Amino acid sequence: MLGTGYATIGNILDGKPLSVTLLLSLALSRLVLTPICISGGFHGGVFAPALFSGASLGGAYGLVAKQVFPSLNISPPAFAMVGMAAVLAGTIHAPITSFMLLFEMTHDYRIILPLIAAVNVSLFLSWHLQHDSVYTLGLARKGIRLQRGRDVGVLETITVDKVMETEIDTLRESDSLTVAIDLLMQKRYHGLPVLNDDGELTGIITVQDIDRIQGDGSDMMHTVGEVCTRELLLAYPDETIRAALRRIGVRNVSQLPVVARDNSRRLVGLLRNTDIARAYDLAVTRRAAIRHRAY
């Protein structure tokens, strides 16, 4: 457990008599000790631990399958090899590397189909649990995201919830336009979200909405609910600033209400152009500092 584990992997692939309990204990121990060592600052990587865990789990599965189906002449080492490829692919998100690596170890075309099946299932599950691989996750935490082998824009590295304002002023549908005008002038906002009596988002009132009413010569005794815009462009806390900015450009608006992903009526924040500009400047500065330290 304190080394690379290649000797143990060799014993598993050679079919040495190892019990299911021992193999599962080895896999569990490796799963616990590897992140402890890495987070503690020890030198080492995840390549060998991934192969070790895959061999242990695959070997244990093969032994169980051999006991359950004794007439099929199952070879536990073959399961160990497929397990190595599956765990490696799920860890580094590199399926072709896993295929070729295990095929070079066996030179047996009969193992290709089981390899493809296991690797694809592992990759699918790991991608949905964590979009980044174990290597790109460290870069993403530093604000560097890779897409198709190249660094993407800084706006792809920032989510809306990191930038949006959570303490926001709102208006009620029953408020008069006079109240809306006073609040807009006091706060120097271009628009404010409008809520109903239940606190649900129903619209947004902007300076343009008020100017339209004044230009028509309509009675200023209208309520906010009668004047506000009901067709809203929304943002979500878990999406990137780039996606929200693209939506802002559709109507050339200066702000987007941020709502919960599971309830478009629940207002959780407000995203303004000024917030995006400030986040962009900070991200560019942070990235420049990281690259300066790297060089």
HELIX and SHEET records of a PDB file:
HELIX    1   1 TYR A    6  LEU A   13  1                                   8    
HELIX    2   2 VAL A   20  SER A   39  1                                  20    
HELIX    3   3 PHE A   47  VAL A   68  1                                  22    
HELIX    4   4 PRO A   70  LEU A   72  5                                   3    
HELIX    5   5 PRO A   76  ILE A   92  1                                  17    
HELIX    6   6 PRO A   95  THR A  106  1                                  12    
HELIX    7   7 TYR A  109  ILE A  111  5                                   3    
HELIX    8   8 ILE A  112  LEU A  129  1                                  18    
HELIX    9   9 THR A  136  ARG A  141  1                                   6    
HELIX   10  10 VAL A  154  THR A  157  5                                   4    
HELIX   11  11 VAL A  160  LYS A  162  5                                   3    
HELIX   12  12 LEU A  177  LYS A  187  1                                  11    
HELIX   13  13 VAL A  207  GLY A  215  1                                   9    
HELIX   14  14 VAL A  224  VAL A  227  1                                   4    
HELIX   15  15 ILE A  241  ARG A  251  1                                  11    
HELIX   16  16 ASN A  273  ALA A  294  1                                  22    
SHEET    1   A 2 LEU A 146  GLN A 147  0                                        
SHEET    2   A 2 ARG A 150  ASP A 151 -1                                        
SHEET    1   B 3 LEU A 171  ARG A 172  0                                        
SHEET    2   B 3 GLY A 191  LEU A 195  1                                        
SHEET    3   B 3 LEU A 201  THR A 206 -1                                        
SHEET    1   C 2 GLN A 255  ALA A 260  0                                        
SHEET    2   C 2 ASN A 263  ARG A 272 -1                                        
END                                                                             
